[in-house]
Amino acid sequence: MSGSFEEYLGTIIREDIQVDKAMNYALTAPGKRLRPLLLLAFIQDCGFSAEHGWQCAAAIEMIHTYSLIHDDLPAMDNDDLRRGRPTVHRQFDEATAILAGDALLTKAFELIADSKYTDEEKVQLVSILSKCAGHQGMIKGQDLDLALLTRENIEIDDLSMMEYYKTGMLLTAPLLCAAVLTKHTELETQILDIGKKIGLAFQIQDDVLDYTSSEQEMGKSISDAKNQKITFYNILGLKGCTDIYTRLYNSAIRDIDLLPIGLNSVKKIILDMRNRRR
Ligand code: GRG
């Protein structure tokens, strides 16, 4: 990620009280920034400057960061390590972690509302982000995930549906937002399809990494095995998972090639995702 976007991220929340410190602690931690990268690559491929996308990319990263803080809480995965650092509730306390997550989510929408985008773009961006993050998006995925914990027979389709909502929708959001910012909303259907593929591929790969990578490499707690969660890895094994996620990433890249706009940098990011080790 370019130094300047990182610097910009660090300037958004002015530190005053404890919750601001916790927000910045989580937001400026070394995440992979995949969602901002996808958005910034898309708009640059369409001839816009990266800076044009910063506010929206930061808003998405804030929503993603909030979801990680809350996902790590004792009531959820109860994890100790995230982005190579103690989780927010371990570094601060549980109440502060809940507040920091809530505040990052709301701040994301403040950032869009106060941004330099046109009023029409703002409304479209808010609509995409609220749908992708909300009760018909990421939160729905988390709810399905909790429901699966008590189920005996879990099929691939159940996991795929849950992951589509939990991880896929927020990975699709940067592409949908970039389409708004570059005036390519006519590509929504194709983008939804591409997002679905990379979201599922990313999550299947995450399940593999949970078993094949170390906490140190991943920078986060490896808790699926600890929590005895059924994952793609349990059902399909290493080879089955690797075949499927590689096929999904490749298929997404072919879909991008069929679009009427050239998205070479986006394709490169998807290739990097395919080869990631964390
Ligand atoms: C409201 C208490 C409460 C909880 C909600 C919203 C939520 C909990 C959970 C969202 C689901 C979630 C955290 C999905 C994980 C998706 C995922 C694979 C995250 C890891 O993404 P990376 O690898 O992380 O891009 P970095 O740290 O690199 O940004």
Residues whose N, C-alpha, C, O or C-beta is under 5 A from the ligand:
A	BS01	GRG	G31 K32 R33 L34 S67 L68 H70 D71 R83 M138 Q142 K166 T167 D206 R278
